[in-house]
Amino acid sequence: MLRWSALGLAALIAAWLAAEVWRDAGAFAFLLLGLPVVVCLVAVLTSRSRYARWVTWAAAAVVLGWSLVLGLGIGLFFLPVAFVLAAAAARDDPDRQGPAGSRPLRR
């Protein structure tokens, strides 16, 4: 659920900033605004794999780095996305029993 929230937040921020960034950067706006959205999409698409936790940590690191690189402009708007991805990775416990009971609960 948190991965989907991060994706929605990233897409909402990108849509909100699109006109302003397009005027300033032109076609480069696709890269500026699209990278966090694509990274969040990768985290969502790999959420069912056994590497989901590590992919989500990597996605959080990439979005955090991207927001710091672009920190004087639009980057700080994507900082909450990095925090939501980090929360999703921290909450993803491989020992927790899944909704379908696919993983046994270890004690």
N, C-alpha and C positions, 0 to 999 in steps of 0.2 A: 504494500500500500504506500509506503514512503517513497519507493522508487517511482511509482506513478505520480505521486505528488511533486517530486522533484522535476519530472518531465513536464508536467502541466505548468509548474511555476516557471520553468525555463522557457517554455513556449509562450506563456503569457508575457513574460518580460521581453522576449524577442519581438513579439508582435507590437508591444507598447512602444518599444524604442525604434522600430523599423523605419518609420518615416524620417525621424531625426538623423539616424545613422546613414540612411540612404542619401540624404542631402549633403552630408559631410564626407562620406567615404565612397559613395557610388556603389559599384558592384562588389567592392570589398566588404560591404555590409553583410553579405551572405556568410562570409567566413567569420566575421566578428560576432555575429549573432547566432550563426548556425552551429558553431563548434560545441557550445554547451548543450544545445538541444540534441545533437547527434550523440554526444557522450552519454547523456541521460537515457536516450533511446537504447543504446548498447547495454546499459545497466539493466533496463527493463527487459530487454530481449534475452538476457542471460540469467534472469532471476530464477529460473528453474534448473539451471545447471549446477554442478557441484562446485564450480568456481565462482558462483554468484557473489559471495562475500568479498573475494579478492578483486573481482571486476568492479564491484561497487566502491571499494576503497580506492582503486585506481581512478575511477571516474570522479570521485570526490577530490582526489589530488589534482587531476587535470583541470577541473572546473575552478578549484581554488587557485591554482597557478595562473590560469587564464584570467581570472578576475583580478589577481594582483598585477599581472602584466599590463592589463588595461585599466588599472586602478585610478588613473587620473581622468578617465573618461567614463565609459559605460561599465567598466569591470565591477565596480562595487555593487551594481544592481544584481549581479549574479552570485554574490557572496552567500545569500540565503540558500541558494540552490546547492552550493557546496556543503553547507551545514546539514541540509536535509539528506543529501546522499551519505554523508558521514554517519548520521543517525541511523540511516537504513542499514549501512554496513555493520555498525556496532550492534544493532538489534538483531541482525541475522545470526542466530545461534544454531550451528549445525547439529547440536545435540537435542534441540527442541523438537517435539513431535509435530509433524506437519498436519494440515487439516484433513488429509485423507489417511493419516496414520501410516505414512510411508516410512517414517524413520522411528525406530524404537527409542524410548526415553531412557537414557542411561542415568544411573544414580551412583 
